């Protein structure tokens, strides 16, 4: 009778321990299960599209790009609240606005003509015409003066400088 009671106690202890172990294992999600849940969340949420996630020991690493800091935080918060997630490494970058290069300024012909005449008055034998932002140079110039003239005219931002000068 004593051995039956001992056997029953042993069986009850083993069953209780097994039940506790099964219950505790059932409540903990694996990294693969967490990864699957996060991938589904990313695919179904517009602001999260294009993000990547990896999971190791319940810690989720998010990467990719969001348009704003608020979007970045919201994405991390959405994942942090998911079952099995212990912590978040938020490596999401905030997209920077791409600066557009300054447009080329094309000076109106009258203003450009006046400026060109102010420049060429220092170069004897040089004449210039301006039409549609294009400066056309004619006449004669010394080789040593040509580069300075061209640089000075380009500072006026014409569309083009056509050099038809004869070099002496």
QUIWO-V31829 format. One record per residue. N is the residue number from 1. SS is DSSP state (H for helix, E for strand, - for the rest). OMEGA is omega in whole degrees, 0 to 359 (none if undefined). D_LAST is the distance of its C-alpha to the last C-alpha in Angstrom with 1 decimal. Layout:
BEGIN
<<N,SS,OMEGA,D_LAST> <N,SS,OMEGA,D_LAST>>
END
This chain:
BEGIN
<<1,-,180,129.1> <2,H,181,127.0> <3,H,177,124.7> <4,H,179,124.2> <5,H,179,123.3> <6,H,179,120.8> <7,H,180,119.3> <8,H,179,119.0> <9,H,179,117.3> <10,H,180,115.0> <11,H,180,114.1> <12,H,179,113.6> <13,H,179,111.3> <14,H,179,109.2> <15,H,179,108.9> <16,H,179,108.0> <17,H,179,105.4> <18,H,180,104.0> <19,H,179,103.9> <20,H,180,102.0> <21,H,179,99.5> <22,H,181,99.0> <23,H,181,98.5> <24,H,178,96.0> <25,H,182,94.0> <26,H,183,94.0> <27,H,183,92.5> <28,-,179,89.5> <29,-,176,86.6> <30,-,177,84.7> <31,H,180,81.0> <32,H,179,80.8> <33,H,178,82.7> <34,H,180,80.6> <35,H,180,77.4> <36,H,179,78.8> <37,H,181,79.7> <38,H,178,76.2> <39,H,178,74.5> <40,H,180,76.6> <41,H,180,75.7> <42,H,182,72.0> <43,H,185,72.2> <44,H,182,74.2> <45,-,185,72.3> <46,H,184,69.0> <47,H,180,67.4> <48,H,182,68.3> <49,-,181,66.7> <50,-,177,64.2> <51,-,177,65.9> <52,E,179,67.3> <53,E,172,70.5> <54,E,184,72.2> <55,E,174,75.7> <56,E,180,77.1> <57,-,178,80.5> <58,-,179,80.4> <59,E,184,77.0> <60,E,174,74.5> <61,E,179,70.7> <62,E,176,68.6> <63,E,182,64.9> <64,E,185,62.4> <65,E,175,60.6> <66,E,181,61.9> <67,-,183,59.9> <68,-,176,61.6> <69,H,178,63.5> <70,H,177,66.6> <71,H,180,66.4> <72,H,180,66.1> <73,H,180,69.3> <74,H,180,71.2> <75,H,179,70.6> <76,H,180,71.9> <77,H,180,74.9> <78,H,181,75.8> <79,H,182,76.0> <80,H,181,77.7> <81,-,183,80.6> <82,-,183,81.3> <83,-,176,84.4> <84,-,181,84.0> <85,-,180,80.7> <86,-,184,81.1> <87,E,181,77.6> <88,E,166,74.1> <89,E,185,70.8> <90,E,178,68.3> <91,E,179,64.9> <92,E,178,63.7> <93,E,173,60.2> <94,E,182,59.2> <95,-,178,56.2> <96,-,178,53.2> <97,-,180,51.3> <98,-,180,48.0> <99,-,178,45.3> <100,-,178,43.1> <101,-,180,39.4> <102,-,180,38.1> <103,-,178,36.9> <104,-,180,33.2> <105,-,177,32.9> <106,-,184,31.2> <107,-,177,30.6> <108,-,187,31.9> <109,H,183,29.2> <110,H,180,30.1> <111,H,180,30.0> <112,H,181,26.8> <113,H,179,25.1> <114,H,180,26.2> <115,H,179,24.9> <116,H,179,21.5> <117,H,177,21.2> <118,H,181,22.3> <119,H,187,19.4> <120,H,179,16.5> <121,-,178,17.9> <122,-,183,16.4> <123,-,182,12.8> <124,-,178,12.1> <125,-,180,10.8> <126,E,176,11.9> <127,E,181,15.2> <128,E,172,17.7> <129,E,178,20.9> <130,E,177,23.7> <131,E,180,26.4> <132,-,178,29.0> <133,-,180,27.2> <134,E,178,24.0> <135,E,178,20.8> <136,E,181,18.3> <137,E,176,14.7> <138,E,178,12.9> <139,E,182,10.2> <140,E,179,6.6> <141,E,175,5.9> <142,-,181,5.0> <143,H,183,6.4> <144,H,182,9.5> <145,H,187,10.3> <146,H,184,10.3> <147,H,179,13.6> <148,H,179,15.3> <149,H,182,14.6> <150,H,179,16.0> <151,H,180,18.9> <152,H,179,19.7> <153,H,179,19.9> <154,H,176,22.0> <155,-,178,24.4> <156,-,178,25.3> <157,-,173,26.7> <158,-,177,25.4> <159,-,182,26.7> <160,E,172,23.3> <161,E,177,19.6> <162,E,183,17.9> <163,E,176,14.1> <164,-,181,12.9> <165,-,172,9.4> <166,E,182,6.5> <167,E,180,3.8> <168,-,none,0.0>>
END
